[in-house]
Amino acid sequence: MTLARRNFNKLALQFLLASAIPPTIAACQRSHSDTIAPQTLFSKAVTSKVNELVPEPGLEIDLLIPTFLGNDRRNFYGRGIPKHLKVLDKFPLGTGKTKVGSTWKTWSGAGWTGQPTLTRDREKLYLTIGSYDHHLRKIDLDTNELVWKYQFDDVLKGTATIYIDPTATEDNRIVILQGSRLGNKNSVSTSKPIPSLRAISFRTGREIWKLNIKKTASYSRDNDSSPLDLGNGLLFNAGENSIGYFLNSSTKAISEKSGFLQPEIVSEVQLYEEGDRSRQGGNLVTESSPARLGDRLYIASGSGHIYGISLTDRQIVWDFFTGSDLDGTVAISDDGKLFCSVEKQYISGSGGILKLDPTQDPQAAIEWFLPTGNANLKSWKGGVIGSVALNDRYRSGEEFPPLFATNALDGYFYLGSQHTVTGEKVKSFSGKGEYDTPLILYKQKIGASISTPIFTEGNRAIAAGYNGVYLFEFTWEKSNPGDRQAAVNSRGEFYRLKVEQIAAFKPGVSFEATPIVWNDRVYLCGRDGWLYTLG
């Protein structure tokens, strides 16, 4: 059978009841065209309970793309098959000022990470996006018109996270968590609170609470990270002060402190070590978003660590040290491996991409390393600033090998095999030792980029950067074990990948944000002040 929306939601909730995955994530995990026989998976009692809990059409809430890179494994980018990159519509995001050090900057549109979220509420679709003009906006997807906007004290860089608070009133049932820079009138060294993370009502656009990003050894009190709803009444957010906050998700738990409403902080975890301060000074900034694998969170910190945090103890239990600044968010594959980007800073070797096995001790966790070229762009020297995309949610057949993709500062879009290595060794990012390196199946010069590419249905991928936006289509051809350019699948079968660039959008606009796709359309923010609809 083909799943209708209501049946799809029932099955999603069945899965939730069976595995206790947080409700904000599950709705976007499965394609509408999947087929499942529920009676073979769940008892009649569970199915009956699902019938009671799934709302009737007109009342339901679908968190379709509720956070940066779509879900708690950071590997979902939307649904649809984009065929072109023509401009179908534009929405103005405006221009704002921010202070970087002692210098005032004027920025337009939205930048890194700048990915819209997508929500269906009462049968209507809405985007939310934060922009450089200091506003968070809710936009009607069908009409491309503003529903409301909320003003922050500074530019907004990171992507929102949306979750459902079952304890709240109807108006506040859907909550948006959005971070910003510290505020144009604020100083990092001030003793007063700096509320760089805020909770906003999705339905009304009114403020619910603000979180103080307190002063630490980090030289930033911004909030670029996209939080996660962990379920069981908990949220997790990482501030650029390199503190991970476990927060009570109930809006009923807020209380007034320092003159404004704040959430309950259940516990905190520090995302740097004392030794990092002597090596990097105050550059201990955590800009990435947490990813979840079972009972652990994984997060990359600018202090040079990729941390594993136990959700049971709410403490760090795994620490992979790179020594480099880390900006990108960890992406987690279906087989539980971590794909991590490494910037070239504070290290003698190259930046690039690491694949790690978190079931191993950190010293033995590296499965492969992809070095990327050096560059001189702004203050960056090379490596990867964005994150890694995985095609686990978009493989047209299980027989086809899983892929990864990334954009690098060296100007290349890389498309490679998650599993197949070349048999050659490359030097470590630290300059000491050697590691296996993955088979790169396609590599194209697109210009420098800090945006994260995305996969879509129809065996397609989209990459954006400082030189425009590119749409690629790829097909698989059966090959043989002797083919050095063929990737192997889980059955030991070999496939060669053929890639074609089928469209490009080069308006002379810089793109730092990450796109989403929905109903065959691409939504992407530019640095020229506009949110583009392409298709």
FENHUDA-V120147 format. One record per pair of residues at least 6 apart in sequence whose ideal C-beta (glycine too) atoms are under 6 Angstrom apart, sorted by the first residue. I is the first residue (numbers start at 0). GAP is how many residues later the second one is. D is the distance in whole Angstrom. If there is no record, write none. Layout:
i	gap	d
I	GAP	D
I	GAP	D
This chain:
i	gap	d
2	29	6
7	24	6
8	45	5
9	40	5
9	44	5
10	25	6
11	14	5
11	15	5
12	37	5
12	40	6
12	41	6
13	28	5
13	36	5
15	7	6
15	10	5
16	29	6
21	207	5
21	208	6
21	209	4
23	39	5
23	42	5
23	139	4
23	205	4
24	46	5
24	47	5
26	35	5
26	36	6
27	36	5
27	42	6
27	48	6
57	65	6
60	60	5
61	58	4
62	56	6
62	99	6
63	54	4
64	13	6
64	52	5
64	53	4
64	451	5
65	51	6
65	96	4
66	94	4
66	159	5
67	45	6
67	47	6
67	91	4
67	158	4
67	221	5
69	6	3
69	7	6
71	156	6
71	220	4
72	218	6
72	259	4
73	217	5
73	255	5
73	257	5
74	256	5
74	315	4
74	317	6
75	317	5
76	377	4
76	439	6
77	438	4
77	439	4
77	440	5
79	437	5
79	438	6
79	439	5
79	440	4
80	376	5
80	377	3
80	439	6
81	435	6
81	438	6
81	440	5
81	453	6
83	419	5
83	451	6
84	384	6
84	386	5
84	418	4
84	420	4
84	449	5
87	445	5
87	447	5
88	55	5
88	444	4
89	440	5
89	442	6
90	53	6
90	440	4
92	16	5
92	17	6
92	38	4
92	436	6
92	438	6
93	39	3
93	435	6
94	13	4
94	38	6
94	434	6
95	36	5
95	37	4
95	38	5
95	59	5
96	7	6
96	9	5
97	7	5
97	56	6
97	57	4
97	83	6
98	85	6
106	25	4
106	48	6
107	24	6
107	420	6
107	421	4
108	416	5
108	417	5
108	418	5
108	419	6
108	420	5
109	21	5
109	403	5
109	415	4
110	401	4
111	338	5
111	400	5
112	45	6
112	46	5
112	401	6
113	399	3
113	411	5
114	44	4
114	399	4
115	11	5
115	13	5
115	400	6
115	407	5
116	11	5
116	43	5
116	45	5
117	9	6
117	400	6
118	7	5
118	43	6
124	16	4
125	12	5
126	12	4
126	14	6
127	10	5
127	32	5
127	48	6
128	8	6
129	6	5
129	26	3
129	48	5
131	23	4
133	17	6
133	18	5
134	14	4
134	16	5
135	14	5
135	42	5
136	12	5
137	9	4
137	10	5
139	7	6
147	57	3
149	50	5
149	55	5
151	28	4
152	30	4
153	26	5
153	27	4
153	29	5
153	30	5
154	26	5
155	24	5
156	67	5
157	21	5
157	66	4
157	67	6
157	68	6
158	67	5
159	16	5
159	18	5
160	16	5
160	65	5
160	66	5
161	14	5
162	12	6
162	66	4
164	10	5
164	86	5
166	83	4
166	85	5
167	83	5
170	30	6
170	32	5
170	33	5
171	29	5
171	79	6
173	28	4
174	24	5
175	24	5
175	26	5
176	22	6
176	50	5
177	20	6
178	17	6
178	18	5
178	44	3
178	45	6
179	16	5
180	41	5
181	12	5
181	14	6
181	39	5
181	40	5
185	8	5
187	33	5
192	19	4
192	65	5
193	19	5
193	27	5
194	15	3
194	17	6
195	17	4
195	26	5
195	27	4
196	14	4
196	26	4
196	40	6
197	12	5
198	9	4
198	10	5
199	7	6
200	7	6
207	43	5
208	45	5
208	52	5
208	53	6
208	54	5
209	50	5
210	52	6
212	8	4
212	10	6
212	26	4
212	28	5
215	25	4
216	60	5
216	67	6
217	23	5
217	24	5
217	64	6
217	66	4
217	67	6
218	63	3
219	20	4
219	65	5
220	20	5
221	18	4
222	16	5
223	63	4
224	13	4
224	64	5
225	63	4
226	8	5
226	10	4
227	8	5
227	62	5
228	6	6
229	6	6
232	16	5
233	12	6
234	12	4
234	14	5
235	10	6
235	54	5
236	8	5
237	6	5
237	48	5
237	61	6
239	45	5
241	29	4
241	30	5
241	42	5
241	44	5
241	59	6
242	25	5
243	25	4
243	27	6
244	20	6
244	23	6
245	20	4
245	21	5
245	68	6
246	16	5
247	16	4
247	18	6
252	11	4
253	7	5
253	9	6
266	47	5
270	15	5
270	30	4
271	12	4
271	31	4
275	8	6
275	27	4
283	18	6
283	19	5
284	17	4
285	15	5
285	16	6
286	40	5
287	11	6
287	12	4
287	41	4
288	40	4
289	7	5
289	9	5
290	7	5
290	39	5
290	41	5
292	39	5
292	43	6
294	16	5
294	17	6
295	12	5
296	12	4
297	10	5
297	32	5
297	40	6
298	8	6
299	6	5
299	26	4
299	30	6
299	40	6
301	23	5
301	24	6
303	17	6
303	18	5
303	19	5
303	20	6
304	14	6
304	16	6
305	14	4
305	34	6
306	9	5
306	12	6
307	9	6
307	10	3
307	50	6
308	7	6
309	7	5
318	43	6
319	42	4
319	45	6
321	20	6
322	23	6
322	24	5
323	18	5
323	19	6
323	21	5
323	22	5
323	23	5
324	18	5
324	20	4
326	16	6
326	58	5
327	13	3
327	58	5
327	59	4
328	58	4
329	8	5
329	10	5
330	8	5
330	56	6
330	57	5
330	59	5
332	57	5
332	59	6
333	58	4
336	18	6
336	20	6
337	18	4
337	20	6
338	16	6
338	49	4
338	65	6
339	14	5
340	12	6
340	43	4
340	46	6
341	9	5
341	10	6
341	41	5
341	87	5
342	8	5
342	40	4
343	7	4
343	37	5
343	38	4
343	39	4
346	82	6
346	83	6
347	83	4
348	78	6
348	79	6
348	80	4
348	81	6
348	82	4
349	21	4
350	31	5
350	32	2
351	18	5
351	19	4
351	20	4
351	31	6
352	17	4
352	35	6
352	53	6
353	15	6
354	12	4
354	13	5
355	9	4
356	8	5
356	10	6
365	69	6
367	53	5
367	68	4
367	69	6
367	70	5
368	66	4
369	67	6
369	68	6
370	55	5
371	11	6
371	36	4
371	38	5
372	37	3
373	8	4
374	7	5
374	34	4
374	35	5
376	32	6
376	71	5
379	29	5
381	27	5
383	22	6
383	24	5
384	65	4
385	21	6
385	64	5
385	65	5
385	66	4
386	65	4
387	16	5
387	18	5
388	16	4
388	64	5
388	65	6
388	66	6
389	14	6
390	12	4
390	64	4
391	10	6
393	61	4
393	63	6
395	63	6
398	90	6
399	76	5
400	16	6
400	86	4
400	88	5
400	94	6
401	16	4
403	12	6
403	14	5
404	10	5
404	48	5
404	56	6
405	8	5
406	6	6
406	42	4
406	44	6
406	46	6
406	56	6
406	58	6
408	39	5
410	34	5
410	36	5
410	37	5
411	31	5
411	33	6
412	31	5
412	33	5
412	50	4
413	26	6
413	29	6
414	26	5
414	27	4
415	22	5
415	23	6
415	24	5
415	25	6
416	21	6
416	22	5
416	70	4
419	19	4
419	67	4
419	68	5
420	15	4
420	17	6
421	15	6
421	17	5
424	9	4
425	11	4
426	7	6
438	48	6
440	56	4
441	57	4
445	17	6
445	19	5
445	24	5
446	18	5
446	19	5
446	20	3
447	18	5
448	16	3
449	62	5
450	13	4
450	14	6
450	60	6
450	61	6
450	63	5
451	62	4
452	8	6
452	10	4
453	8	5
453	61	6
454	6	5
455	61	5
458	15	5
459	13	5
460	11	5
461	9	6
461	53	6
462	7	5
463	47	4
465	44	5
467	36	6
467	37	6
467	38	4
468	36	4
469	31	6
469	34	5
470	31	5
470	32	4
471	27	6
471	29	6
472	27	5
472	29	5
473	23	6
473	25	4
474	23	5
475	19	5
476	19	5
478	7	4
478	15	4
478	16	6
478	17	4
479	14	6
480	13	6
482	11	6
484	11	6
485	8	4
485	9	6
485	10	5
486	8	6
487	6	5
508	17	4
508	19	5
509	17	4
510	15	6
512	12	4
514	7	5
514	9	4
515	7	5
519	15	6
520	12	6
520	14	4
521	12	4
522	10	6
523	8	5
524	6	5
